[in-house]
Amino acid sequence: MKKDLEAILDKYIALFDARKLNCAETTLMVMCEYMGVDSPLVPRIATAFGGGLAGTQSVCGVVTGALMAAGICAGREVGGDQAPARELGSEFISGFVAERGALTCMGLTGVNMRDPVAMEEFRAPGGGHDVICNNCVRWACRYMAAKIDQRD
């Protein structure tokens, strides 16, 4: 029986909003709970990916978190076929860019995350974090959940 994705999203988005998780951690934790994966490596394995690869505003942490989930779902054992995970990841990236318009934090937000004043405005209630980042997490997790459900 599949878990309630929306309830899982709400639980982890609340932690994301409270700055207890970053975007990559949030996305990976949502997907792991949805898939029934429990590992002491989660969220730790995703920590350095937040803020666009270690806060550099490169590839969005939501994307990297979703790609880690793709690996958990469709990844290979040593010497196995990597095509299923790559296909799932490639489809996700194409869908994300088509839906969100960019792949990088800077491209998605337009905000210099190293500027404390800009970040305070961005993280204010109703600001860019709520409108952009939360919606990216929600879209990515819904997309990945649908793809995972198709595989089952």
N, C-alpha and C positions, 0 to 999 in steps of 0.2 A: 504494500500500500504506500503510495507516494505521500510525502509530507506536504503540509500546506506552505507553499512557497511564499505567499504574501505574508503570512505570520512570521516566517523565518526572516524575510526581508525587513519587516518592521522591527524585529528584535535587534538585528545587527545594524540597521541604519541608525537606531537610537544610540548605539555605542559609537558609531562613526560620528554622529553629530556631537557627542560628548567628548570627542577627541581621544577615545579609548582604543580606537582602531583606525588605521588609515584605509585608503581606498582599496589597495590590493588585498590587505588582510580581510576587509569586510566582504569583498567579492568572493574570495576563496572560502571564507568561513560559511557564508550563505550556501555556496555550492556543496561544500563538504557535508554540511548538515542535511541538505536536500538529498544527497546521494547516500547518506548513512555512513559517511567516512569519519572516523574518530582517530585522530593522530596527535601525539604530543608535538609534532612538528608544525601543526597549524595553530595559530597564525604565524609562528616564528619564521617559517620559511618565506613568507611574503613581506616581512617587515621592511626590508631594504628596497622594495619595489615601489613603495608609496611615494606620491608626489612626482611621478614620472621618472622612475629609476633613481632612487635615492635622493629625491628632492630636486632633481635637475630639470624637471618639467619636460622630459623627453616622453617616451611612450607612457601613456596613462596607466596608472596602477590598476584601474578597473580592467584594462585589457590584459595586463600581465597576470592578474588574479584569475581572470577567466581562462587564460591559456594554461595556467597551472591546473585548473579544474579539468580542462580538456585532456591534459596529460594523465590525470588521475582516472578519468573515465575511459580513455581510449589509448593510453600510452602503452609502450611495449615493455617486455622483460628484456634482459640482456640478449642481444642478437636477434630480437624479434622485429616485426614489421612496424616501422614508424609511420607508415602512410595513413592509418586511421586517425591518429592524433593530429598529424599535419593537416589532413583534410578538414577535420573539425575546427582546428585553429584558423586555418585559412578562410573557411566560410564565416567564422565569427568575425575576423578582422574586416572582411569585405562588408558584412552586415553592419558592423559598428561604424565604419567610416561612412557608409551610405546613410545611416540613421543619424549619426551625431556630427558628421562633417569633418572630423579630424581624428587623428590617432594620438596626438601629444597633448599633454596638460596645457601647454601654452596655446596651442591651436584651439583647444576646447574652451579654455577660460579667458584667455587674453590677459591674465593677471600675472604679475611678477611675484611669485610666491616667496621670494626672499625679501620683499618689501613689507615690513611689519604693519604699516598703515594700510596698504592695499589689502593685505591678508585679513586684517581686522574687519574691514568693510566687506570683503568677500565672505567671511564666516559669520557675519551678522545675520540674525533671523530674517529669512526671506531673501538673502543675498545669493551670490553666485554658487556658494557651496550647496545650499538647499536646491537651487534651481538646476544647476548644471551637474555637479558631482553626484548628488543623490539620484538624480534621474539616470545618469550613466550607469550607476550600480544597479538600479532597478531594471533598466533595459537589458543590460548584459546578463544578469541572472535569469531573467525571463527567457531570453534567447537561448542561453545554455541549457536551462531546464527543459525547454521544448525539444532541443536537439538530443539531449540525454534520454528523454522519454521516448523519442523515435527509435533509439538504439535498443531499448528494452524489449 
